[in-house]
Amino acid sequence: MGREATGIVLAAGLLAACGRPAPPPECGSEDFACFFGAFSNLGGTAIEGMELCTPDLPEVDCVATNADGTFQLPGLPLETDVAITAEHADFVPTLFPQNTALDWYAWNKVAVPPFVVETHADRLDSELDPELGHLLFLVWEGLNLDGVDTPRVTDVEGELLAPDGSLFYADGLGLASASATATTSSGSGGALNLAPGTAELVLTAPEGPCDEASFTWALEDDGTIPVPVRAGFFSAIDIVCPVP
């Protein structure tokens, strides 16, 4: 798959981890967690001025990516679920549910341009409601520790337990397909126009439940994946699914 098509897949699924690892910042304390990484556009160009905030932790200062697209977000509580927002005038507002135990991992993200989510809505004969939130998910085989994406997992089926709504699955380019009933080669999907709060999602691969939530908040005891939903934002999660 060419660079352009790969970029569309990544952006359409969610702000997926990709690209070269960013060097760890010198956060300077063992008393708090610190996320670090970089943002780029579909063409691989660094994004300057992407603002990252923790709306539920007002004591943590917002930060912005610099000229080379990198950032560091220090001052986060240790071993804690946090919701981090990423906003830029040229890209879709996105929310990441993360646990700060993962502050050793480089966040290298491809930002989603508005045309991608507008295409999702058009293909599903829907309109994006600014008063509601949205979900994007990506299922793959594991962490990309060397900066190279691991394979996506196909034929994963999901169920949205709450709130009311239905999932969509994306085609090979990562764009919503009204006819798909499971993940395709892009490994991506989502849901549009969800009530703000906490969504409850179950994903199951042919080899079994996707029960290793490597990037998002910890799974519930029954395997449910909790996802915070915020009005006007696309909540983006990466989930590891079992493979043969």
N, C-alpha and C positions, 0 to 999 in steps of 0.2 A: 504494500500500500504506500502511495506517495506521501510526501510531507504534508501537502495541503489536505488530503483526505484524512490523514492521521490527526491533524489539528482539529478538523471538524468533529471527528469522533470524540476526542478528548473534551472539547468544549461542549458538545451536545449532551454528553453523559453527565458531567459536572466539572467543576474546576479540578481536574484530575492531577495527581502528582506526576510530574514528568520533567524531562530536561536534566541538565547537569546539576549535581548537588551543590547547594550554596554552602560556603564555609560557615561553621558555627560562629555565632557572635560571642564576644566576651561579655557575658551578662554579669559576671562579677560577684555572684552570690549563690550559695547553696540553700538559701532560705526561701527561694521562690523558683518557680518554673519560668522558662523563657522559650517561646516558639521562634523559629527563624526559617527563612526560605526566600523564594523569589516568585514574582508574577511576570508572565509574558503573554503576548497576544497570539492569535492563530498562526502568524508567520514567524513566531519565535522572538519577536522584538520585545525587549524589556519594557515594562509598564511603570512609569514614574507616577507617584501621587496616589496609588491605591491606598485608601485609608482603612486600617484595621482597628476595630474597637471591641470591647467586651461590655455590651449594654447592661448586663446584669451585675457587673463589677465596676461601678463608677469610680472606684478608687484607683483603677488601672488606667493609665493614660493611653489615649489613642496614638497610633504611630502610622507613618506613611512610608511606602517604598521609595527608595532613592533613585538616582539616575540609572543605575544598573538593575533596577527592579527588585533589589533585595530589601529585606526588612528584618528587624528583631522586635519581639513583643515581650518584654520582661515584666516582672512583678506579678505573675500569675500564681495563685495558690497551688501548693503541691498536691498531687494525687486527687485532682478535682475535675468534675465535669464542667466545662465552660462552653458558652456559645459565643463564637467570634464572628463578627460581621466584616465583610470586605466590600467597600464601595468606591466607585470611580464613575465620573460622568459618562464615560464611553462604554461602560460594561454593566451587566446585570448585577444588582445588589444580591450578595450571596451570604448565607449563614452557614458556618461550619460548627457542628457539635463535636468537640474534641475533649479528650481527657489529658490533663497535663502530664500524666506519666509518659506521654509520647513526645516530650520536649527534646528528645535526642534525635528525632527524625526530621529531615529537611523537607519543608513544605515547598515544593516547586510546582506552581499552578499555572494552568492556561485559563485565562479569564474568558467568560462567556459573553459574546456580543449580543445585543438585543435581537438581531435577526434570527438567531438560533431559537430562542424561546418563542418568538413570534411565529416561526415556522412550526414549532410544536403545536401551538394553539390552532393555527390554520389547518394543519393536518388532522386535528381532532375535532374540527368544526366547533371551536370554542373561542372565548375571549379571556384574556388575563385580567382578573379583577384586582385592582390595586389595594383593596381592603382585605384581601385574602393572601395566604402564603402558598408556596409551591415546593415540590420535592423533586430532586434529581438523585438517582443512585447509580453506582457503578459496581459491578461484581467482577472480581478477578481472582487469580490463583494465590496471590500473596504480596508481601511488601516488595517494593522495587528498591532494594537497598543500594544498588549500584547506579541508580538514576535511569535505568532502562525498564520500561513498563513490563510487568508480567502479563501473560495472556489473559484475556477476558474469558468469562465462563458463559457458555451458551446454554439455552434451554432451562434457564432459571425462571421459576414461576413465583409470583408474589401475591400477597393478600394484604390489603389495607384494613386493619381491624378497626381503626378509629383515626380521624373523624370520618364522617360519610364522604365517600369518594371512590374513585376507581383508578387503578394503575394503568399506565401505558408502557409499552416496550418500544425501543428504538430499532431502526433498521441498521444496516452495516455502516452507514455514515453517521450514526448517532442521532438521527432525526426521527421524531415520533412516527410510529406506524399504526394506523387505525386497525390493521388486520393482525398484527403480531400478537401471539398469546403467550410468549415467553421471550427471554433475551436472545438476541442474535449475536453476530460476531462482535458487535460493539460492546456487548455486556452491559448496556445501559437502559434506563427507563426512568419513570417518575410518575408524578401526579400533579395536576393543576388545580388551583382554586380550593385550597384546604382552609378550614377555619383555624385561626391562630390558637396555639396551645401546644400539645404534644401529640404527634402522630404515632401510631402503633403499627409497625410493619413486620411481616414475616416473609422471608425469602427462602426458597427451597430449590436446590439443584438436583439433577438426576441422581447424584451420589449421596444426597442427604441434605439436612438443613444447613443453611449458611449461618453457622453459629460462632464464627470467630470475627467479632466486630473490631477489627484492628484499629480503625480510625475514629469511630464514633463512640457514643456513650456505651457503657456496659449493657449487655443484653439482660432482659428480665429473666427470671428463673424458667419461664416457659418458652424461652427463645425469641420473645418479641423484641424487636429493635425499636427503642424510643427515639424519636426525632423531633426536636423543637421546631415549631412552625411560627414564623413571624410575618405579619402583614407586609406585603410588598417585597419580600425576600424569597430567594430560592435556596432552600436548605439542601446542602450537598453532602452526601455520605459515600464512603468507600466501604465495601463489605467483602471479606474473603469467603469464598464458597469452596466446598470440597470438590476434588476432581479425581478421576480414576488413578 
